[in-house]
């Protein structure tokens, strides 16, 4: 695999950020910024989702043993930021182009001993899934074509998916990660997932993972978009069974009402309720106040 020039190269600039001391500058390869919206934002602003990344970095700063599993890593902004912070990372993406860029950035930054890269879709079953891409050159809205997500996206974004290709990608479960030796180096785990409406399927495929790692998972950052009522109910029921509660990711991590999901922000932080005093929630609220059958796991590094 030739990583000599997979795309443009930029530095995520933290100059002027209130959280500059939490997340130093990150060097990473991106797609052609003329076609890829996320890469274009990085070129223009030298940042992307900076408030959310700062929140995640704040949690890492407060817990020196916290590692990151980045599901839907794109070009690796969260993954590389955490690696630069000295943490162990598992970065997962279903788009080969994204995987190539993450590989290049990991090699450039000498993070091979910290970052494991997995080329798979995550779901609730094994086998091939259709992974649909948008217009040529843009990799921000690639998704598993299931649960009518494509129809919802095509309605909202109109011509975005015209002539976009569909790849057959091997799907595995989050449970399958239990076979990876990298987990032995992850005492505490923060999961970030952004998989365009497939989050409930990822969680359905995580029952054994959560059973074995429930005491290690300190939070789950999740994009909250595209869900049907059934998908929302699935997520709420799973999280309740695991004794997790929803909070706003940014700001003061305000608790969110389970019966008012239509008013939830686009990004939600689920935190475990370990006790009546909820020390874990208080711990991360303190951190976030400063921010605003073994299957084919395609392990690249």
N, C-alpha and C positions, 0 to 999 in steps of 0.2 A: 504494500500500500504506500503510495507516494504522498508524503505529507509536506513536501518541500514548499508548496504554495497552494494550500487548499482553498484559500480565499484571502480576503483582506485581513490585515493585522492591526489591532488597535489596543490601546491601553485604557482600561476603565479608570477614569480620573476621579479621585476623591477630593480634589482641591475644592474648598468651599463647602464641603459637606459637614453637617454637624456631627457625623459619625466617622470622620476621616480616620480617627484613631482606632476604630473598630475594624475597618476594612481597608487596608492599604491598596495601592494601585494593582490591578489585575491585568496581566497580559494575556490576550486570547485572540485566536483566529476567528473571523466571522465570514459570513457569506457575502456575495456581492451586494453592497449596500444600496445599489440602484434598484434591486429587485426584491431583496429581503427586508421586510419592515423592521424586524428587530435589529438587524445589522445596521440598517439606516439610522435607527434611533441611537445606537451605540456610536456610530460615526459622528452624528450631530451633537449629542449630549455627553458622550463618553460615559454613559450610564444607561441602565435599563431596570425598571422596577426598583429603583434605588431605595425607596422606603421599605419595601418588603425584604430586600437583601439586607438592609441595615438591621431590620428586626431579627432576622435569622442570625446574623453575626452577633447581635447582642446576646442572644441565647447561648451561642457558642462561647462568648466571652465569660458569661456567668457560670458556665459548667465546663470546666477544663477537660472533662472526659466525654463530652458530647460529640458524636460523629454524625455524618449526614448521609442519608440515602435519597438521592435526587432522581425522582421518577418523572420522565419528560424533561430531560436536562437541556434540550436545545443545544446551543453552542457552549454551555457549561458555565454560565455566569455564577450561579449559586455554587456549583461543584468546585470551580476553580477558586472562588473566594474562600470557601471553607478549607481547601487544600493549602492555600496561601496562609491561612490561619493556623496551619499545622495539624489539621484534623484528618482522620481517615474518611474516605468518601467512596460511595458506590454510585456511579452515574449511569443512568439507564435511558436509552432512547430507541425509538423504532424507525428513525430515519437515518439511513446510512450516511448521508451527507453531514448530518449533525455529529454522528459518531466520528467521522474523519476529522472534523474540526476540533472536537474534544481531544482526540488522540494527538493532534498536532500541538495543541496548547499544553497538554500534559507533558509531552516531550520537551517542548520549549522551556517550560517552567521547572523541569526536573522533578515532577510530582509522581513519577511512576511508582514510587514506594508508598504513596498515599491514596492514589485514585485507582479504583477498579472500574473498568468501562464495560458495559453490557449492551450488546445489540440485540434487543428483543422488544416486543410489545409485552406489557403485563396485562393479564386478564384473569378470568375466573375458570378458565379451562385451557388445555394444551392443544396445539395444532396451529395451522396457518390461519391468519386473519387478514382481512383486506385493510391495508393502511393507505388512506387517501391523502394525496397532496393537493395543494392549491396551485395557483398559477405558477408557471415555470420560474424557478429562482427564489421563491418565497417558501420558507419552511416553518412559519410561525403557527399555522393552524392545521398541520398534519394531524390526522386522528384515525382511530380504529372505526371503520364504517359499521357501526352497530347501534341499536336502540334509537334509530331515526336521527342520529346526530348529524349526519350529512344533510338530511333534508332541512333541519333547523338552520344549519350554517349556510346552506345555499339560499334559503329564504332571506337571511339577514345580509349576506355578503354578495348576493346576486351573481355576478359573473366571475367571482373569485376562483371557483373550482372548474370553470370551463377549460377543457383540454388538460386538466391536471391528471397526473398519472396515479395509478393505484398499484401498490406493491403487495405481494404476498409475503408477510412477515411471520416468523415463528413466534407464537405466544407462549409465555410461561407464567407461572404464578409467583406472587411474592413469597409464597411458601417455599419455592424452589431455591430461594436465596439461602435458606438454612444450610444447604450443602456447601456453600462457599466458605473457604477458610478465612476470608476477610472479616466475617462477622465475629470471629474470635478476638479481633482487635477493637471491636466496638462495644465498649461497656455500656454506654448510654447512647441512644439513637434518636435523632430527629428525622422524620420522614417529610419530604416535600414532594407533592405530586401535582402535576399540571398536565393532564392528559385529555383535555377537551371533552368532558362529559363522560369519560370512561372510568372515572374515579370509583364509582360504586362496584364496577367489575373487578378493579384492582383489590378493593377491600374484601370482596367475596372470595378472592383467591389468596387471602392473607390470614385465614382462620388458624392454621397451624403456626404460622409465623407469630401471630399475636399471642397464641396460647403459650408458646415457648419464650417469647421475648417481651411479654406484657410489662414486666417490671423494668425493662430496659428502654422501652419507647417513651420518651419524655414529651413528645408532641408530634402532631401531624398537621402540616401546613397544606391546605387544599384549595385549589381554585373552585369557586362555587358558581358555575355557569352551565347552561345547556341541559340541566337535569329535568327529567320528567318527574311527576309526583311519585311514581313508583320508585325511581332511582333515589330521590330524596329520602323516602321512607326507609329504603334499604340502608342508606348511610346512617340515618339517625338510629335505627334499630341496632345496627352493628356497633356503633359507637357507644350506645347506652349499655349494650351487653359487655363491652370492654371497659365501661365506667369512665368514659371520656366526655367532656363537656365542651361546647363551642364558645369561642371568644373572637373578638376582632383581632386581626393580626397586628395592625398598626396602632399607634397611640397608646392608650392605657389598657389595651386588651379587655375591652368591655365585654361582659358576658352577653351572649346572644340568646334570644328566646326561641326555643325549639318549635313553637307554633307560629312563628313569624319569619319563616325562611325567605319569603318574598322581599323582606326588607334587609336581608343579610348583604354584606359587602361582597365584592368579587373574590376576596381571599379570606379564608377562615382558618383559625388556629384551634385545633382540638387539643385540650390538655387533660391529663389523667387526674381523676379525683381519688387520691390515695387515702385520704382521711377526712374527717368532718371539718378539720381546719384547712384542708386543701393546701398543704404546704407547697406542693408542686406549682399550683396556680400562682400562689403568692410569690414564689421564687422567680417564675418567669415574668410575672407582672412587674417585678422590680427590675428585671433585665430589660424589658421592653419599654419601660418608662424612659430609658436613655435613648431610645430610637424613635423614632416616630415609626417411587419410581423416579429416578433422577432424570430430569428432562434436559433438553438441549438449551442450556444457558450459554448464550454466545459471548463468553467472556473474552474481551479484546485484550485487556491488560490485567 
